[in-house]
Amino acid sequence: MSRRRQQQKEDPSSEKEGSFAHFSNEEEEEEDDISMSDVASASSGSDDDESDRSPHQKEINLVKDSDEEDLERLVLGTKSADDFRAKLFAGDDFLLPDVTGSKALVSVAADKEEDNDQFKNVDDSMLFMIDTVGGGEGVIAHAEKKAEEAVVDKPAWEDSDDERLTVSLAGVGRLRKLREFEGEDVVNGTEYSQRLRAQYMRMYPVPEWARPAAEKKTRRRRRSSAAGGSDESGLSGEEADSDEEGGDYEDALPLEQFLRDVNAFAEDDDTRLSKRRKLRPETLDIQRTRDIPDTHKAGVSCLAFHPRHPILLSTSVSSVMFLHHVDAAAYPTPNPMLTSVQVRRTDLRRAAFLSVKGEDGEGQGEEVVFAGRRKYFHSWNLATGAVKKISKIAGHQKEHKTMERFRASPCGRWIAVAASDKKGGGMLNILNAATMQWVAQARIDGRGGIADFQWWSSGEGLTIAGRDGQVAEWSLESKRTVGVWRDEGSIGGTVLAMGGRHGPRAIGEDRWVAVGNSSGIVNIYDRNELLVASKDKKDVEIKKLPTPARVLEQLTTAITILSFSPDGQLMVFGSNLKKDALRLVHLPSCTVYRNWPTEQTPLGRISAVAFSADSSILAIGNDAGKVRMWEIRG
């Protein structure tokens, strides 16, 4: 080994540092001389450690540059502790120095003097302010106002290009509903986004559960006057107890302000009827218009137009009643809803407008009478919003298990209610609409009871159809039946309707009477042909077997829909037992229109129909809860 070391000293270039031979030779020397290195390390200490390092390891120790020295001095400071502390807290005013030393106290005092010198040349008006809020209450109110302003959600991001953006509302069909008036066209981007948000909120309002507690509206519940034992309704304490079965009314609000301005809706009846031309018997010009926007949760059970204003009343067995303003051009929602009423635990099956008049003929206000399959019915005063409940008819309460089958007279003085008891054929109880007191009773002989009944247009009598095909004419003036006739070929009457003008004055001045039966046949009779000429004009004699003016056999299922238009030029009949089973008939020719409805007409299973007061609108309700509208142009 000594020879090899000597050779390396003599010729150091023979094995270069860093070569493979160089490292391998060193490993062999370490293995051979383990004992010698141990002795050297024990004797020489730290000096020998440096000698044991390889030349490669010695070159790793680099000299610090100036940047590294500055960084080290800045972070760690110098060897002096005071210098390190001073540099550590330099520029940090929020960190208070240790005030235990005298030098620190002097430093704090000096800082205060420097702060005072900063405001030395500042005007006094800039150093003080005057509190003008005015007392503690004002301060609190001011703070609450600031808090409310802070609560308002602000947009997270606003696009500055919205102000420069222009959108045409009239050029795009889908955007026309965003216009505030018909001539409006171009708006900027900010206004466009605001109107889109407003339109969305109109279509999808915030649900009640998502509103803040301060914004939630309390539901108005009205108890009927019967519950309070009012003398006006003529009800006893026993009837007041029965109010618990169904006496809660939601959103029964007065419509006095709405109904006060007649000119805001339409012209008077005479002007409308004078402008209406006669319809042709061959084809009918009828166009579909805007439907009612609100849909019932169940099938539509009844439709009725207001006799003077363009208001449509619709009910369903889901206990909800709607009032809509019929205006297809209304903005932003066509045919907007005026109000709605929910009658709990009452399946509404019939409703009608009633212009209540007293015995002196003076009007006592507009009312809506509605009933379900219950032992009571209600009247809703549109002027005051009061809902009155009539739970029984004095002396005849056992005859009515349900009061859903009622008819209000055109004159507004009487209400006829069909009794459930079929003793003796069938009975009708006549009530005074103003006092709801019993006035008279009409009877019809026959089997099966009463199928349907209608008031004369004069309000002085009724025409009653039995289920066995008999039809009776009953006079309210004499309180007796003036004649009975039989429907030709009828094996079971279902519905009855009357309409038209210039009929016989002795039996109500109605020109036409139509009777539908269970086989799908409708017979139309001219009431002028029902009377038999008699020498004594006071006595009325009616033919027992009249001949119908026309027999309609277009349908094959039981007739459930039958109605005349107010001007007497149209009649509609249909059946709810078959889809799209509806026909229109021209009068006085008694011909069925063939151009409407067509196979594409969306009718469904029809459950109710109604004509407007001027006979220009036909409303049709189906079992899906939808009310569709058609405009009759001529």
PyMOL commands that set and color helices and strands:
alter all, ss='L'
color gray80, all
select helices_A, chain A and resi 2-10+12-14+20-32+34-44+46-52+55-58+66-76+81-88+102-118+124-126+135-151+160-162+173-178+189-203+208-210+237-245+256-260+262-264+269-275+397-399+505-507+527-529
alter helices_A, ss='H'
color red, helices_A
select strands_A, chain A and resi 166-168+186-188+221-222+249-250+286-288+300-305+311-316+320-325+337-343+348-357+363-372+377-381+387-390+406-408+414-418+427-432+438-443+450-455+461-466+470-475+480-486+493-499+512-517+522-526+550-552+561-564+570-574+582-586+591-592+606-611+617-622+627-632
alter strands_A, ss='S'
color yellow, strands_A
deselect
rebuild
show_as cartoon
